[in-house]
Amino acid sequence: MVSTNPEPIVLLDEVRKTYLMGGEEVHALAGVSLNVEPGVFCAIMGPSGSGKSTMLNLLGCLDRPTSGQYTLAGQDISTLNDDRLSELRLKYLGFIFQSFNLIPQLTVRENIELPLFYLGYEAIECARLATELAGRVGLGNRVNHRPAELSGGQQQRVAVARALANDPQLILADEPTGNLDSATGKQVMELLVDLNAQGKTIVMVTHEPDIAAYAQRRIHMLDGVIDRVEERS
């Protein structure tokens, strides 16, 4: 579902990212400009070394551009210190990782609660909201289970619920089906499509064309630049 709001939530303007490796400069991003409007489901594709993971790290405020400008929800991240970047991530972003990144010692509910604690919610409210989110992703009857007691697909659903806990404007998904079989991956993608239909903006990195096909916009990267963009009609 594409919003009628013309103001992009993501705005990259000639963004470059250079790393020094073995005494040589590696240009991971070589001048990328991109707008992502609210409500868009966008897939970033490309071969290994194309820059797609570097772009996702920048979008997630986990790294900063070497040059160029990244504006997230109207804020230029280059002007922000690390504490402010952490606040921005907590307020605006939800993360879904290929490896789930759940804490094995915690239950489903406790894993989902983590962002809520950082946001300052009381324990009772954290538990209520986390239980509600678990139900939203079809795990209402598994809230007291630990990750080791869940299938890979169920663990990824917990990760999706945790990403939703702070009601983010932007969900960033890094190969969200990479550790799942095709049937389970389809279920997770259908969940993301439903979230997008409810108005969530999603940017997903994937190397799988069938997974990218779920997105409305497919950005193909090559050698640190955007090679082409495909829009689904």
N, C-alpha and C positions, 0 to 999 in steps of 0.2 A: 504494500500500500504506500504510494508516494504522496507525501504531504504537499499541500498547496503553498506551504511556507517557502518562499524563495531563498531564505537565508541558509547557506550551507552549514551543517554541523561540523564538517571537516573542510578545511581549505589549506591546500599545499601550494606554495608559490615558489617555483624554481628551487626546490629542496635538494640539497646535496648532502651526502654522508660519506666521509672519507676515513678509513682506518689506516693506521701504520702497522704493517705486518712484515717482520723480517727486514726492516729498514726500507721497505717499499710502500708507496701509497696504493691502497685498494679503494676504488671508487664504487662503493656499494650502491649508492644512488647518485645519479649523474645529471640532476636537473629535472625533478618531477613536479608537475603541476596537476592538481586534482581537486575537484569539488565533490563532496558527498552530501546530498540534501537529506533532511530528516525523512525517515520512512523508507529509505532505499535499502535493498538487500544487494550487497556488492561482493563479488568474488575476485580475489587477486590470484592470478595464475602465473606460472613461469617455471623454467627449469631451475635446478639447483644453481645458486650463485646469481640469479637474476635480480635479486634485491627485494623479493616479496617479504621475507621475514624481517629484513631491516625496516621496511616500510611499516610493517605491523608494530614493531617495537617503537617506532617514532609516533605512530598514531596513538599507542597506549601510554605515551609519556614516560616510557621506560628508557628512552634515549633522546638525545637532542640532535637536531640537524647541525652539520658543520657550517652550512650557509643556507640562505633561503628562509622562508617563514612558514611556520605551521600555526594555524589558528584553529582552536577547538572551542566550539560553542561561543565564538566571539572573542576568545582570549588568546593572545599571542603567547605561546608557551616559552618563547625564548627570553621573556622578561621575568619568568617566575623562578624562584629558588626551589630547592629540593622539597622543602616542607610544603610549599604551595602546590607543587606538582603532585605530591602525595594526596593532598586535599582534592585536587582536580580529578585524579584517578578515582578516588572514593566516591566523589559526587556524581561524575558524569559517565564513568566507564564500567562495563562488566566484561570479565575475561573468561573465555572457555579454551582449555588447553587440550592438546592431543593426548597427553598422559594423565588427564583428569586433575592432577595436583590436589587430591584430597588428603587430609591428615588421617592416617590409618587408625590412630588411637581414638578418634572422635566418631560419634554416631552420625548418621545422615543429618539429623536435625542440628547437631552441634557444628557440623561443617557448614551448613547453610547459614547458621547464626553469625559466623565470624564477621562479615562486613557490618552486620547490624550492631554488634558490640562496638566496633570502631566508630560507628555513627552516633554512639551514645544512647542507644535504646536500653531501657530497663530489661532485666533478665526475663521477666514474665512476658513482655511484649516481644522480645527476641524469639522466645519459644513459640509464641502464637503465630508470628509471621513466618517463621521457618517451617512450621507444620503446615501452614497454608500453602507455602511455596512447594513443599514436597508433594502435597496433593495435586497441585497444578501441573506437575510433571509426571503424575501417575505413580508416585511413591508414598502415598499417604499411609500405607500399611507397613512401611519399612523404615520409619523415622528413627527407630531405636537400633537399627542394624549398623554395623561398621562396614567400611568399604570392602574388606576381605570377604564379607558375606553376600556381596552383590555381584551381578554379572557386569561385564564391561559396559554394556548399554545402560544399565542402571546407574553405574558410577558416573557416566557422562551426563545422565539426567540430573544427578545431584549437582554436578558442576554447572549445569545450565541454571538450576534453581539458585545456586549460590551467586551466579552472575546477575541474577534478577533481584537479589536481595536489596540492593541500594536503588532500585528502580532507575537504572541507567538510561541516559539518552542514547548511548552508543554501545553495542555489544561487539567485541572483537573476538573472533574465533580462529584459532590456529590449528588447522588440520583436525577439525572436531570429530571426524569419522576415521582418522588414520589408524586407530587401534581396534576398530570394530569390524565385524563381518558385514557383508553387504546388506543383509536384512535388518540388522540392528542399526547400521548407518542410515538406512532409509528412515527408520523411526525417529532418529535424532534429527535428521534434516526436516522431516515433516513437523517436528516440534519447533524448529527454528522458523520455518515458513509460517506457522501459526503465530509465533511471536511477532514476526514482521507484519503479518496481517493486522495485528493489534496495534501497530504503530511503531514498533521498535526498529531502530536503524541498526543494520548488521553489516560488518565488514569481515569477510572470511578469507583466510588463505587456504588454498587447496591445490594439489597437483592433479586431481582427478576430474576429468571433464564431466562425468556423470553427476558428480557432486556440485560442480560449478553451475550446472544447468538449472539448479534450483534458484539461483540468484537472478535478479532482474538485469544486473550489469556485470559484465565480465571484463576485468582489466588484465591484459596480457603484458607481462614485463619481460624484458630481455636486456641483459647487460646494463642494469641499473636505470633503465628508462622505460616509460610506457610505450610498448610497441604498437598496441591497438586496443580499442575499447569496443565491446559488443553490447548492444542493448536488446533485451527481449521485448518484442512487441506485445 
